[in-house]
């Protein structure tokens, strides 16, 4: 075994570090002789509590992690796929070596009074900074008010407790990763709240030339997660969505192995909602992603995305 030690770089949030522990455990099970150490870095996105579009948007959560990998300070980076920009290629010299088995892609409502989304009275303040959630709530529950709230999940829960919002929307997978699933009031169906592209998937990123390491960690990859992620990221790439674009969607490998992709583009006020849903048939995942993106572009997605400042 050429690798005795693998240095893993990640965001330093509690959730990101919990994700790294999952990777370490899976690596240890697959390659018992390899030891791992963690290099936590604070990213621009974690330091900045304002509007993400002012700090390069989504790349805000990956830039410092990428830099550590490229500088040779670490060998392997762990990312949430939903945080990795798809409107531009991965940093030159890096590749995804594996996508781990997908976690829950749904969103959860947390309401201290135990009410479901449909039971919340008019004027209830929902804490979220996600343009995707804001647009969908504006369309489905216009009587609710969205208030901006940022920070890692624990920080958001503290802000909820402090009364900055009456309820929160958070990812189910994230709450499970930090060991807080018991606070979920209601898990929303993907029909009620469509997830972000890449939801629930962890990606392992390596330097291109580290072929031995790529071979080593590729054993952690899940074929279904790979196919779903390829379709979703190609959709986002063709749409050229930025961090302020309310784009949502998810691919799904059905039991028979058939792949489908459903996606929506919203205007921020929820008044425009473009929908497309296709099955791959004989198409490979990337071609399916392209096809669904083209269907949305035919409906006017470009105008909707370009009309949003970023």
C-alpha positions in Angstrom: 0.0 0.0 0.0 1.6 3.3 -1.1 -0.6 5.4 1.1 0.0 5.1 4.9 -1.5 8.5 5.6 -4.2 10.3 3.8 -4.6 14.0 4.8 -8.3 15.0 4.3 -9.3 18.7 4.0 -12.7 20.0 4.7 -14.7 23.0 5.9 -14.5 23.3 9.7 -18.2 23.4 10.4 -19.6 20.6 12.7 -21.6 19.2 9.9 -18.6 19.2 7.5 -16.4 17.5 10.1 -19.2 14.9 10.7 -19.1 14.2 7.0 -15.3 13.7 7.1 -15.8 11.1 9.9 -18.1 9.1 7.7 -15.4 9.1 4.9 -12.8 8.1 7.5 -14.9 5.2 8.7 -15.6 4.0 5.2 -12.0 4.2 4.3 -10.9 2.4 7.4 -13.4 -0.4 6.6 -12.2 -0.7 3.0 -8.4 -0.2 3.7 -7.6 -1.1 7.3 -3.9 -0.3 6.9 -4.4 3.4 6.0 -4.5 6.1 8.6 -6.2 9.5 8.0 -5.8 12.9 9.5 -8.1 15.9 9.1 -7.2 19.5 8.1 -10.1 21.7 8.9 -10.2 25.1 7.1 -12.5 28.1 7.6 -14.1 29.1 4.3 -15.2 32.5 3.1 -18.8 31.2 3.1 -18.5 30.3 6.8 -17.0 33.6 7.8 -19.3 35.8 5.8 -22.9 36.1 7.1 -24.2 38.4 4.4 -25.6 37.6 0.9 -23.5 34.8 -0.7 -23.5 36.5 -4.1 -21.3 39.2 -2.7 -18.5 36.7 -2.0 -18.5 34.7 -5.3 -21.5 32.7 -4.4 -21.3 29.0 -4.0 -17.5 28.8 -4.5 -17.4 30.6 -1.1 -17.7 27.2 0.6 -15.1 25.4 -1.6 -12.3 27.9 -2.5 -10.1 27.5 0.6 -10.6 23.7 0.5 -9.5 23.5 -3.2 -6.5 25.7 -2.4 -5.3 23.3 0.3 -5.6 20.4 -2.1 -3.8 22.2 -4.9 -1.0 23.4 -2.6 -0.3 19.8 -1.5 -1.3 20.5 2.1 -3.9 17.8 1.8 -4.5 14.7 -0.4 -8.3 14.4 -0.4 -11.1 17.0 -0.1 -14.6 16.2 1.0 -17.4 18.4 -0.4 -21.2 18.5 -0.3 -22.0 18.3 -4.1 -24.6 21.0 -3.6 -21.9 23.5 -2.6 -19.6 22.8 -5.6 -20.3 25.3 -8.4 -21.5 23.6 -11.6 -21.5 26.7 -13.9 -17.7 26.4 -14.2 -15.4 23.3 -14.2 -13.6 21.9 -11.2 -10.4 23.7 -10.4 -7.8 22.7 -13.0 -5.7 19.8 -11.8 -8.4 18.2 -9.6 -11.0 15.5 -10.2 -13.9 13.9 -8.4 -12.7 10.4 -7.4 -16.0 9.2 -5.9 -19.5 10.1 -5.0 -20.7 8.4 -1.8 -24.0 6.7 -1.4 -26.7 9.3 -1.3 -28.3 10.5 1.9 -31.9 11.9 2.3 -32.4 14.7 -0.2 -35.5 16.2 1.5 -35.9 19.3 3.5 -37.3 19.4 7.1 -39.4 21.9 8.9 -38.5 22.7 12.5 -41.3 24.4 14.4 -41.0 24.6 18.2 -44.8 24.4 18.5 -45.0 21.2 16.5 -47.0 22.6 13.6 -46.6 21.2 10.1 -46.0 23.6 7.1 -49.6 23.6 6.1 -50.7 24.4 9.7 -48.5 27.5 10.1 -50.6 30.7 10.6 -50.2 33.7 8.3 -47.2 35.8 9.1 -45.1 33.0 10.6 -41.5 33.9 10.0 -39.6 31.1 8.3 -35.8 31.3 8.7 -34.0 30.5 5.5 -31.5 32.3 3.1 -32.0 29.8 0.3 -33.4 31.4 -2.8 -34.7 27.9 -3.8 -36.8 27.6 -0.6 -37.9 31.2 -0.6 -39.2 30.9 -4.2 -41.1 27.7 -3.6 -42.7 29.0 -0.3 -43.7 32.2 -2.1 -45.5 30.0 -4.7 -47.1 27.4 -2.3 -47.4 29.3 1.0 -47.5 33.1 0.2 -49.0 33.9 3.6 -45.7 32.9 5.3 -42.8 35.3 5.6 -39.2 34.3 4.9 -36.5 35.9 7.1 -32.8 35.6 6.1 -30.8 33.4 8.4 -27.3 32.1 7.7 -24.7 30.1 9.5 -24.2 26.4 10.1 -27.2 24.3 11.3 -26.3 24.7 15.0 -26.1 28.5 14.7 -29.4 28.6 12.9 -31.0 26.5 15.7 -29.6 29.0 18.2 -31.1 31.9 16.2 -34.5 30.1 16.2 -34.3 29.6 20.0 -33.4 33.3 20.3 -36.6 34.3 18.5 -35.0 35.5 15.2 -37.5 33.2 13.3 -40.6 31.2 14.2 -39.6 28.1 12.2 -36.7 26.9 10.2 -36.2 24.9 7.0 -33.1 22.7 7.0 -31.8 19.7 5.1 -32.8 16.3 6.7 -29.4 14.9 5.8 -27.6 17.7 7.6 -29.6 17.3 10.8 -28.9 13.6 10.7 -25.2 14.2 10.2 -25.0 16.5 13.3 -27.1 14.0 15.3 -30.2 16.1 15.7 -32.9 14.3 13.7 -35.2 14.4 16.8 -35.9 18.1 16.4 -37.6 17.6 13.0 -41.3 18.5 13.0 -42.1 17.5 9.5 -40.1 16.0 6.6 -41.3 17.7 3.4 -41.9 15.7 0.3 -39.9 16.6 -2.9 -43.3 17.8 -4.3 -43.7 20.2 -1.4 -40.1 21.4 -1.5 -37.8 20.4 -4.4 -34.2 19.9 -3.3 -31.1 21.7 -4.5 -29.0 20.1 -7.2 -26.5 17.6 -5.6 -28.5 17.3 -2.3 -27.3 14.6 0.1 -24.3 13.6 -1.9 -20.7 13.8 -0.6 -17.9 14.0 -3.2 -14.3 13.1 -2.8 -11.9 15.3 -4.8 -8.3 14.5 -5.5 -5.4 15.9 -7.6 -5.5 14.6 -11.1 -2.1 13.1 -11.0 -2.6 11.1 -7.8 -3.8 8.0 -9.7 -3.0 5.6 -6.8 -5.1 7.6 -4.4 -7.9 8.0 -6.9 -8.0 4.2 -7.3 -7.9 3.7 -3.5 -10.8 6.0 -2.7 -12.9 5.2 -5.8 -13.9 2.0 -4.0 -16.1 4.2 -1.7 -18.1 5.4 -4.7 -21.7 4.5 -5.3 -22.9 3.9 -8.9 -26.4 5.3 -8.4 -25.1 8.5 -6.7 -22.6 8.9 -9.6 -25.3 8.6 -12.3 -27.7 10.9 -10.4 -25.0 13.5 -9.8 -23.8 13.5 -13.4 -27.3 14.3 -14.6 -27.9 17.0 -12.1 -24.6 18.8 -12.5 -24.9 18.7 -16.3 -28.4 20.3 -16.0 -26.9 23.1 -13.8 -23.9 23.5 -16.1 -26.1 23.9 -19.3 -28.5 26.3 -17.4 -25.4 28.3 -16.2 -27.1 28.8 -12.9 -25.4 31.0 -10.3 -25.9 31.0 -6.5 -28.9 33.3 -6.7 -30.7 31.2 -9.2 -33.7 29.4 -7.8 -33.0 26.1 -9.6 -34.1 22.9 -8.0 -34.1 19.3 -9.1 -33.2 15.7 -8.5 -32.3 12.6 -10.5 -33.4 9.2 -9.3 -32.2 5.8 -10.2 -35.4 3.6 -10.0 -35.3 0.0 -8.8 -35.0 -1.3 -12.4 -32.0 0.9 -13.0 -33.9 3.5 -15.1 -32.7 7.1 -14.5 -35.1 10.1 -14.4 -34.4 13.8 -13.8 -37.0 16.3 -12.7 -36.1 20.0 -12.4 -37.6 23.4 -11.9 -36.5 27.0 -12.4 -38.4 29.6 -10.4 -38.5 33.4 -10.3 -37.5 34.6 -6.8 -41.2 35.6 -6.1 -42.4 32.2 -7.0 -44.8 33.6 -9.7 -42.9 31.9 -12.6 -42.3 28.2 -12.2 -40.8 26.2 -15.1 -41.0 22.4 -14.9 -39.4 19.5 -16.8 -39.2 15.8 -16.1 -37.6 13.2 -18.4 -36.5 9.6 -18.3 -33.1 8.7 -19.6 -34.1 5.7 -21.7 -30.9 5.0 -23.6 -29.3 8.4 -22.8 -26.3 8.6 -20.6 -26.7 10.7 -17.4 -25.0 13.8 -18.8 -27.1 13.7 -22.0 -30.3 13.4 -19.8 -29.1 16.5 -17.8 -28.6 18.4 -21.1 -32.0 17.4 -22.4 -33.9 18.5 -19.3 -32.0 21.8 -19.3 -32.9 22.4 -23.0 -36.5 21.7 -22.1 -36.4 24.4 -19.4 -34.5 26.8 -21.7 -37.3 26.4 -24.3 -39.8 27.5 -21.7 -37.8 30.7 -21.0 -35.4 29.6 -18.2 -32.6 31.8 -19.5 -34.7 35.0 -19.1 -35.7 34.0 -15.6 -32.1 33.2 -14.5 -30.6 36.3 -16.1 -33.2 38.6 -14.6 -31.9 37.8 -11.1 -29.1 40.0 -9.9 -25.9 38.2 -8.8 
